[in-house]
Amino acid sequence: MNPRWPRRGLYAITPDEPDTARLLARVEPVLAAGAAWLQYRNKRADAILRRAQAQALRPLCARHRVPLIVNDDWHLAAQVGADGAHLGEDDGELAAARRALGPQALLGASCYDRLDLAEAAVAAGADYVAFGAFFPSSTKPQQTRRATTRLLAEAAALGVPRVAIGGITPDNARPLVAAGADLIAAIGGVFDARDPAAAARAYRACFADDGASPAA
């Protein structure tokens, strides 16, 4: 396991925000509220904006001692000096990303509803595996693959942290934490909330209630 893996908690994922200054203003309270990690994701931005936003997030994350992970694009992660990258099934080979980014990079893989994908990801160098969607998600409304709590339990044998994603709120997260989710990934549940910082604290409380030690 990568020694830079945090204690259990919230894995916040950025919304599709076109204004970089507003993005930073939205993200900072969530980091201050105790998010364990931040993933930069903006499906609507072009390459120039993505690079600018990722570069702007880097010092903000460093100030709060929160690792910055870049979604989909390990090349961008390397360009801006991010802490790692998260790859889906169509985002390139994990082994190539590991070779390019080095042993200290934090690499994650989307494994959807399949344990075999998680096994292959770990063999290729992934530090963590992500499963989902667990519930209907406004971010990916057409997502038909549904993961189960049993999958989280079975993946414990892989020896790497497990991330749960997809329609997860503080109200439905606890069974996933109890099943073994080390982090809960959320976009809308945090950034669409009336008070994103309070939402971040509510996600953290799901781990505290489980007796776990959420990230400080």
N, C-alpha and C positions, 0 to 999 in steps of 0.2 A: 504494500500500500504506500502511496506517495506520502512522505512525512508531512507535507503541507496540507493534507486533508484536514478540514476544520472539525470541530465537534458538531453534533447534529443541529439542524435548524433550517432556516429559510434560505432557499436559493432563488433570489429575485431575478426576474428577467425583464429587461426594459421593454416599454411599449414602442409602437411605431410612431415616434415623435419627430417631426421634421425640423423643429427649432432646437438647435443644440443648447442654447442658453436655458430654454425651458426644460429640456431633458435633464440637464444637470440640476436644476432647481427641483425637479420631481424626484430625482434619484437620491439626492443627499439626505433628506429626512429618513428615507428607508434604510440607508446605510447606518445612519446615526442610531436608528431604532434597533439595530442588531442583526441585520441580514448577514448570513454567513458568507455567501458568495454573491457576485453580480454577473449575470450573463448579458452581454450586449447583443441585441437582436433588433434589426429594423428591416423588415421585408420590403418596405416601400422606398427605401433610400437607394440612390445610385452609389457607385463605388467611391466617388469623391466625398459625398456626405458621410458614408459609413466610416471612411478613414478619419475624417475630421471628428466625428462623434466618438469613435473609439479612442482617439488620441486625447480628447478632452476628458473622457471618463478615467483614463489611466491615473493621473495625479489625484483625482478625487477618491478613487478606490484606495490608492496608496495611503492617503491621509487617514482614511478610516480603517486601514489594515484589512481590507476586504479584497480577495483575489478577483481579478477581472478575467472573465472567460468570454471568448468571441464565438458567436454562433455561426456554424456553417463554413467558416473560412479560416483555415489555419494559416494561410498566406497573410491575411490581414492581421491575425494575432502576432505573427512574427514581425510584421512591419511596424506595429505600434508598441511592441514590447509588452504585450498582454501576458498574463500568467498562464494562459492555456486556451484551448479551443474545444468546442463541442461539435461533433459531426453526426449528421443523420445518414441514412442509408445511401443518399445520392451525393454526398459531400466529399468524396475522396476516401483514400485508404488511411486508416489509422496508423498503420505501420509507417507509411510515408510521412505522415504528420509527426510521428514520434522521432523519426530520424532527423527531420528538419528542425524541430523545436528543441530537441534534446531531452535528457532524462528528467530534468526538473519541471518541465511543462506539465500542466494538469490537463489531461485528455479525457473527455467523456464521449459516450456513444449513445445514441437513441436506439433502443432495442424493442420498443413498441410492446407487443404482447408475446414475445418469443424468447425463451431461455436460450435457444441455440445461437441467436444473434449475440446475446450477452456473453456466452462462452467464447465465441469467435472474437468478440471485441477485446476481452481480457487477454486472450492469446496474442492479439495484435498490439497490445500495449496500453489499453484503456485503464485509467485510474478509477473510473466509476462507470456505472451503467444506469441508464434512465429508462423507466418503463411508463407506459401510458398511451392513450388516455385512460384514466380511471373513471372519469365522469364526462358527460357532454361538455364541450369547451367552446366558448365564443371565439377563441383565437383560431381554432381549427374545427369549424362546425361540420365539415364533411368527413372528419376522421371517424372511420368505422372500426378501427382496431381498438379493442378494449382489453386492458390488462386487469389482472385480479390480484387480490391480496395473497393468494396462494403462490403466485409467481414471485412476489417479493420474498416470501419465506423460502422458496426453492433456490432463489439466487443467493442466499446467504452462503452457500457452499463455494461460491466463486471467490470469496475472500476480499471483495472490494465493496466500497459503499454503494448503496442503492438510492436512486433518486426517483421519486414519484411525481408525475406531472399530468395535467389534463383535468381542468374543471374543479380543482381542489380548493376548498375554502377552509377557514378555521373550524367551520361546523362539521365538515365531513372528513377532516384530515386524521383524526385520532385513530381510527381503525387501520389506516395505512402505516402510521407510526408504530402502532402495536404489532403490525405484521413484519416490521423490519425496515421501513423507509428511513434512511439516514438524513435525507433532506427532502423537503417539499418544495417543488419548483412552481412558481406562480407569476403570472403577468397581470391579468385583469383583477384577480383577487386582491392584489396589492395596489396597482396603479389606477384602477377604476374605482377604488374605495373613496368614500368622502374624506377619510383621513388615512392616507397610505402608511404613515408611521404607526398609527394605532393598529392597522391591519397587520403590519409586520410583527408587532408585539404579540398579536393574537395568534399568529402562526407559531411564533416561538413558544408560546404558552402550551401549545399542543405537545411539545417535546418535554417541557417541564412537568406537565401532568403525567407523562409516561415514566417519569423518573430519570429521564435522560438529561444530558448536560448541553443545552443549546449554546451556540457560539456567543461569545461575549462581544 
